[in-house]
Amino acid sequence: MGSPILGFRFRVDFGIDGFFITDNGFSKISGITMSINEEIKSVGSSATNKVNVIKSIDYGDLVMERASSNSSELINWISAQCMARRKAKIPIVVSILDDKGSPVFCYTFFNAYPVKWETINIDSQATGSGAILSEKITFKYDYYTQLT
């Protein structure tokens, strides 16, 4: 077993329209989940010989949060999809970086597309970190891999 990864940061790359757009502004990512659904099948002619087999694999929604910006190629791309009423599936790569900024490993999400764009923390009375206008973007994807 390797050493735990301490003090890491991450980078997000979006494969939009034939090139990758890097976005380092995200502060949180969640939804990197995989669930295996099993079913019991009989094996052979005996009713007592049963085995669990994989029926399907479910993946969670990829949710990314960041401070809002008045200029974002990603948001422009999401807005263009909404206006055109089309779904453009792209790869998304989340690179976990060490303290020197070098990738330690990467998650690659295949055929990802946005399903929700949410503005959060509109509060004129907020102070501290609550005073930052934030956004949350949710993506669905077919599957992901982790590469070291």
C-alpha positions in Angstrom: 0.0 0.0 0.0 1.3 3.5 -0.9 1.5 6.5 1.3 -1.6 8.7 2.0 -1.8 11.8 -0.2 -1.5 14.8 2.1 -2.0 18.5 1.2 -3.3 17.7 -2.3 -4.9 20.0 -4.8 -6.7 19.1 -8.0 -7.2 20.4 -11.5 -10.2 19.8 -13.8 -9.8 19.5 -17.6 -12.9 19.5 -19.8 -12.6 18.0 -23.4 -14.8 20.6 -25.1 -15.0 20.8 -28.9 -11.8 18.9 -29.7 -9.5 20.5 -27.1 -9.2 20.5 -23.3 -10.1 23.5 -21.2 -8.4 23.5 -17.8 -10.3 24.9 -14.8 -8.5 25.2 -11.5 -11.2 27.2 -9.8 -13.2 24.3 -8.3 -13.0 24.0 -4.5 -15.0 20.8 -4.0 -15.8 17.7 -6.0 -18.2 14.9 -5.0 -20.0 12.0 -6.6 -17.1 9.9 -7.5 -19.0 6.7 -6.7 -19.6 3.3 -8.2 -22.2 0.8 -7.0 -22.3 -2.8 -8.1 -25.8 -4.3 -8.4 -25.9 -8.1 -8.1 -28.4 -10.7 -8.7 -28.5 -14.4 -7.7 -28.4 -16.9 -10.5 -28.8 -20.7 -10.3 -25.9 -22.7 -11.5 -26.4 -26.1 -13.0 -29.4 -28.3 -12.4 -29.4 -28.1 -8.6 -31.6 -25.4 -7.0 -29.0 -25.1 -4.1 -26.1 -24.0 -6.4 -26.4 -20.3 -6.6 -24.0 -17.6 -7.4 -24.0 -13.8 -7.2 -23.4 -12.2 -10.6 -23.1 -8.5 -11.6 -26.3 -7.2 -13.0 -25.3 -3.6 -13.5 -23.0 -0.9 -12.3 -24.4 2.5 -11.2 -22.3 5.7 -11.1 -23.1 8.8 -9.0 -23.5 12.3 -10.4 -20.3 14.3 -10.5 -20.8 17.5 -8.6 -18.3 20.4 -8.7 -18.4 23.6 -6.7 -16.5 26.9 -7.1 -16.7 30.6 -6.6 -18.7 32.2 -9.5 -16.8 34.1 -12.1 -18.0 36.7 -14.7 -15.9 34.9 -17.4 -16.0 31.1 -17.9 -15.5 29.1 -21.0 -17.2 26.2 -19.2 -20.3 28.2 -18.4 -20.4 29.5 -22.0 -20.3 26.0 -23.2 -23.1 24.9 -20.9 -25.2 27.9 -21.8 -24.7 27.1 -25.5 -26.0 23.5 -24.9 -29.1 24.8 -23.1 -29.9 27.3 -25.9 -29.4 24.7 -28.6 -31.2 22.1 -26.6 -28.6 19.5 -27.3 -26.4 17.3 -25.2 -22.7 17.2 -26.0 -21.0 14.5 -24.2 -17.3 15.1 -23.3 -14.5 13.6 -21.2 -13.7 15.2 -17.9 -10.3 14.6 -16.2 -9.8 15.3 -12.5 -6.1 15.3 -11.7 -5.1 15.0 -8.1 -1.9 17.0 -7.6 0.9 16.7 -5.1 2.3 19.7 -3.2 4.5 20.5 -6.2 1.6 20.6 -8.6 2.4 17.3 -10.3 -0.4 14.8 -11.0 -0.4 11.8 -8.5 -3.4 10.1 -10.2 -6.4 11.1 -12.4 -10.0 10.2 -12.6 -11.4 10.3 -16.2 -15.1 10.5 -16.6 -16.4 9.4 -20.0 -19.3 10.8 -21.9 -20.1 13.4 -19.3 -22.7 16.1 -19.8 -24.2 18.8 -17.5 -27.6 18.2 -16.0 -27.7 21.1 -13.4 -26.1 24.5 -12.9 -26.9 26.1 -9.6 -26.0 29.5 -8.2 -25.7 29.3 -4.4 -25.0 31.7 -1.6 -26.9 34.8 -2.8 -27.1 36.5 0.6 -26.5 40.2 1.1 -26.0 39.7 4.8 -23.3 37.0 4.5 -19.8 37.5 5.9 -16.6 35.5 5.6 -16.7 32.5 3.2 -20.5 32.8 3.1 -20.1 36.1 1.3 -18.7 34.5 -1.9 -21.1 33.9 -4.7 -20.7 30.3 -5.6 -22.0 27.9 -8.2 -22.5 24.1 -8.3 -22.4 22.2 -11.6 -23.7 18.6 -11.8 -22.7 16.2 -14.5 -23.9 12.7 -15.4 -21.4 10.3 -17.0 -21.3 6.8 -18.3 -18.4 5.5 -16.3 -15.0 6.5 -14.9 -11.5 5.1 -14.5 -8.7 6.0 -12.1 -5.2 6.1 -13.5 -2.1 6.3 -11.4 
